[in-house]
Amino acid sequence: MADTERIEQEIAAAREDLAKTLDALAVRANPQRLADDAKTRAIAALNSPAVKYTLIGAGVVVSIVIVRKIVT
């Protein structure tokens, strides 16, 4: 009997571990959370000086090219 009880306890512990793992996976795979994380990372990347000034420079170059095309 003691052996059966030990096995039942191990099964119950394994079930609880599995339930915790599944809950953690559900939280990590939540589409809304993934979208929010991607948005936060994109905003952080765009706010870094290297990217910000590169985009400003590219915008200035494109603006100059467009103005030159219109004028000529």
Secondary structure, 3 states (H helix, E strand, C coil): CHHHHHHHHHHHHHHHHHHHHHHHHHHHCCHHHHHHHHHHHHHHHHCCHHHHHHHHHHHHHHHHHHHHHHHC
